[in-house]
Amino acid sequence: MLGGDALGLFLVYAYVGTMVVITTKWGFLKKRSFHRKFIHIMIGNIAIFWWVFDTNYIMALLAAAPFIPLLLLFSRYGDQDGEAKGGLKRGLKGSVLYSASHDGHKLGLVYYAISWTILAYFAFGDLVIASVGIVSMAYGDGMGGLIGKMYGRRKIRGNKTLEGTVAVFFFATLGIFIILNVYNLLFDAGLYGDRTIALPLTAILALGLGAYVAIVELYTPGEYDNLVIPLTTALIMALTGI
């Protein structure tokens, strides 16, 4: 394992652990059942520092993929009714990841981890593209769901609200604009990348992709948006050739 891989693994697990601790201790999240959305949004920040990894298989298979069976385990126990029996099952049901897995769609975070794994492995050669996909899901879909849950009043499709959809557009646009310029700064500093994207173009890309994310989130059923949004947004970014 190369030095960048070791550093990347340390940063990822330290960051995820910190977010889990914060989620466990922050009473506001417990009171309003915002565990899932908080984790959903904050884990997106990994896109800011995952460029430190040296190899795609370490990043994908050791930093992202392990969360798939872990979250699937929590989701599985959530499908069973009745009192938890046995130490392991009681421990799982009492954990913050159990709560996070069941604040929304049960497989939502599982699909989230799958998207991370796919992008980490197949888009490793251009993490700008991968990061655009991640922040679209983390900030756009995450904040849209949070705002919709808190302030959504006007339903426009199923349980989706106008307020939530506008929030998806705004935060996806903002997240994409910020991450593109973070990678511009990394390129300017000689730390990562092979190009810089002009500021006006980052704004145009952010607005266009933000609108796309809002539409896809509105029409994609259930938890599948955690797959569709990041993967297709990254694909569109790749197809632009920018």
C-alpha positions as a printed Julia matrix, in Angstrom:
242×3 Matrix{Float64}:
   0.0     0.0     0.0
   1.36    3.38   -1.0
   1.59    6.38    1.31
  -1.32    8.21   -0.27
  -3.55    5.15    0.11
  -2.69    4.81    3.8
  -3.36    8.5     4.38
  -6.6     8.31    2.43
  -7.88    5.34    4.43
  -7.01    7.08    7.68
  -8.79   10.27    6.61
 -11.91    8.46    5.38
 -12.39    6.3     8.45
 -11.48    9.1    10.86
 -13.94   11.41    9.14
 -16.76    8.85    8.99
 -16.15    7.95   12.63
 -16.29   11.61   13.62
 -19.57   12.09   11.76
 -21.08    9.04   13.45
 -20.03   10.35   16.88
 -21.5    13.78   16.13
 -24.72   12.19   14.92
 -24.91   10.09   18.08
 -24.28   12.99   20.45
 -26.21   15.8    18.76
 -29.63   15.86   20.4
 -31.18   17.98   17.66
 -30.65   15.2    15.12
 -32.12   12.58   17.43
 -35.15   14.71   18.25
 -36.03   15.38   14.62
 -34.84   12.03   13.2
 -32.34   13.72   10.89
 -29.65   11.04   11.35
 -29.79    9.78    7.8
 -29.79   13.15    6.08
 -26.96   14.49    8.23
 -24.75   11.5     7.39
 -25.88   11.59    3.75
 -24.84   15.24    3.41
 -21.67   15.28    5.48
 -20.13   12.15    3.97
 -20.13   14.02    0.66
 -17.25   16.11    2.01
 -14.95   13.13    1.43
 -14.88   14.27   -2.2
 -12.74   17.2    -1.04
  -9.85   15.0     0.09
 -10.16   11.62   -1.64
  -7.65   12.78   -4.26
  -4.89   11.76   -1.82
  -5.39    8.09   -2.73
  -2.8     6.54   -5.04
  -4.8     3.59   -6.4
  -8.41    3.06   -7.37
  -8.72   -0.43   -5.92
  -7.65    0.69   -2.45
 -10.02    3.65   -2.49
 -12.94    1.65   -3.88
 -12.49   -1.71   -2.17
 -11.16   -0.62    1.23
 -12.58    2.88    1.73
 -16.02    2.6     0.09
 -17.09   -1.0    -0.53
 -16.89   -2.16    3.13
 -19.83    0.11    3.95
 -22.1    -1.79    1.53
 -22.44   -5.02    3.58
 -22.36   -3.04    6.83
 -25.3    -0.85    5.82
 -27.07   -3.83    4.26
 -26.84   -5.57    7.62
 -28.59   -2.68    9.35
 -31.23   -2.59    6.63
 -31.85   -6.32    6.94
 -32.57   -6.14   10.65
 -34.82   -3.18   10.03
 -37.08   -5.42    7.95
 -37.78   -7.68   10.94
 -40.56   -6.83   13.35
 -40.66   -7.54   17.04
 -38.27   -7.12   19.91
 -34.58   -7.44   19.16
 -33.11  -10.64   20.59
 -29.45  -11.43   20.99
 -26.56   -9.14   21.76
 -25.6    -8.42   18.17
 -29.12   -7.62   17.07
 -29.79   -5.41   20.09
 -26.51   -3.62   19.45
 -27.37   -3.01   15.82
 -30.84   -1.72   16.58
 -29.46    0.62   19.22
 -26.84    2.17   16.95
 -26.94    5.44   15.07
 -26.35    3.65   11.76
 -29.53    1.67   12.34
 -31.43    4.92   12.87
 -29.77    6.45    9.82
 -30.74    3.46    7.7
 -34.39    3.85    8.66
 -35.02    7.58    8.74
 -35.77    7.28    5.03
 -35.72    4.46    2.48
 -34.12    1.38    4.01
 -31.69    0.77    1.16
 -30.91    4.42    0.52
 -27.55    4.44    2.27
 -26.67    1.05    0.75
 -27.13    2.5    -2.74
 -25.19    5.55   -1.59
 -22.21    3.33   -0.72
 -22.54    1.46   -4.03
 -22.36    4.75   -5.93
 -19.26    5.76   -3.99
 -17.62    2.44   -4.8
 -18.41    2.57   -8.52
 -17.2     6.15   -8.92
 -14.09    5.57   -6.81
 -13.07    2.62   -8.97
 -14.12    3.58  -12.49
 -13.67    7.37  -12.33
 -10.44    7.33  -10.35
  -8.54    8.74  -13.33
 -10.57   11.95  -13.13
 -11.88   12.6    -9.64
 -13.27   15.95  -10.76
 -15.95   14.0   -12.62
 -16.47   11.6    -9.73
 -16.68   14.44   -7.22
 -19.35   16.22   -9.25
 -21.43   13.05   -9.06
 -20.89   12.71   -5.32
 -21.76   16.28   -4.34
 -24.83   16.2    -6.58
 -26.1    13.33   -4.49
 -24.8    14.47   -1.11
 -25.71   18.14   -1.14
 -28.46   18.26   -3.74
 -30.48   15.19   -2.85
 -29.52   15.39    0.83
 -30.43   19.02    1.44
 -33.48   18.74   -0.8
 -34.85   15.94    1.35
 -34.08   17.84    4.54
 -35.67   21.1     3.38
 -38.63   19.25    1.92
 -39.2    17.41    5.2
 -38.97   20.56    7.3
 -40.63   23.17    5.1
 -42.31   21.34    2.22
 -45.93   22.43    1.83
 -46.78   22.28   -1.87
 -46.67   18.75   -3.26
 -45.93   18.51   -6.97
 -45.32   14.78   -7.48
 -46.1    12.05   -4.96
 -44.54   13.12   -1.68
 -42.09   15.47   -3.43
 -42.64   19.16   -2.72
 -41.85   22.33   -4.61
 -39.75   23.57   -1.71
 -37.71   20.37   -1.66
 -37.17   20.38   -5.41
 -36.02   24.0    -5.4
 -33.63   23.11   -2.56
 -32.26   20.19   -4.61
 -31.53   22.57   -7.49
 -29.96   25.24   -5.28
 -27.72   22.98   -3.22
 -26.72   20.74   -6.12
 -25.74   23.84   -8.1
 -23.85   25.29   -5.14
 -22.11   22.0    -4.36
 -21.02   21.44   -7.96
 -19.77   25.01   -8.3
 -17.77   24.73   -5.08
 -16.24   21.32   -5.82
 -15.18   22.35   -9.33
 -13.38   25.34   -7.91
 -11.85   23.31   -5.08
 -10.25   21.13   -7.75
  -9.18   24.26   -9.63
  -7.34   25.32   -6.48
  -5.77   21.87   -6.14
  -4.56   22.09   -9.74
  -3.15   25.57   -9.21
  -1.32   24.32   -6.12
   0.14   21.41   -8.09
  -1.59   18.84   -5.88
  -4.06   17.18   -8.24
  -5.43   17.27  -11.76
  -4.39   18.04  -15.3
  -6.56   21.07  -16.04
  -8.37   24.05  -14.63
 -11.9    25.04  -15.58
 -12.64   28.73  -16.12
 -14.85   30.29  -13.44
 -17.71   31.26  -15.82
 -17.75   27.72  -17.18
 -17.94   26.22  -13.69
 -21.0    28.38  -13.07
 -22.66   27.25  -16.31
 -21.89   23.61  -15.59
 -23.21   23.93  -12.05
 -26.47   25.52  -13.16
 -27.08   22.99  -15.92
 -26.23   19.96  -13.82
 -28.12   21.36  -10.84
 -31.28   21.61  -12.95
 -30.72   18.06  -14.2
 -30.32   16.74  -10.66
 -33.52   18.46   -9.51
 -35.52   16.91  -12.36
 -34.05   13.44  -11.87
 -34.65   13.56   -8.11
 -38.26   14.56   -8.71
 -39.01   11.65  -11.04
 -36.79    8.87   -9.68
 -38.66    6.49   -7.35
 -37.59    5.8    -3.8
 -33.98    5.26   -2.89
 -32.86    4.71   -6.48
 -31.92    8.37   -6.8
 -28.83    7.53   -4.74
 -27.68    5.49   -7.71
 -29.13    7.43  -10.62
 -28.11   10.95   -9.59
 -24.37   10.46   -8.92
 -23.7     8.0   -11.72
 -25.56    9.85  -14.48
 -24.35   13.28  -13.37
 -20.75   12.05  -13.45
 -21.4    10.49  -16.87
 -22.79   13.75  -18.25
 -19.78   15.61  -16.87
 -17.5    13.11  -18.58
 -19.37   13.39  -21.89
 -18.94   17.16  -21.95
 -15.21   16.59  -22.35
 -14.44   19.53  -20.08
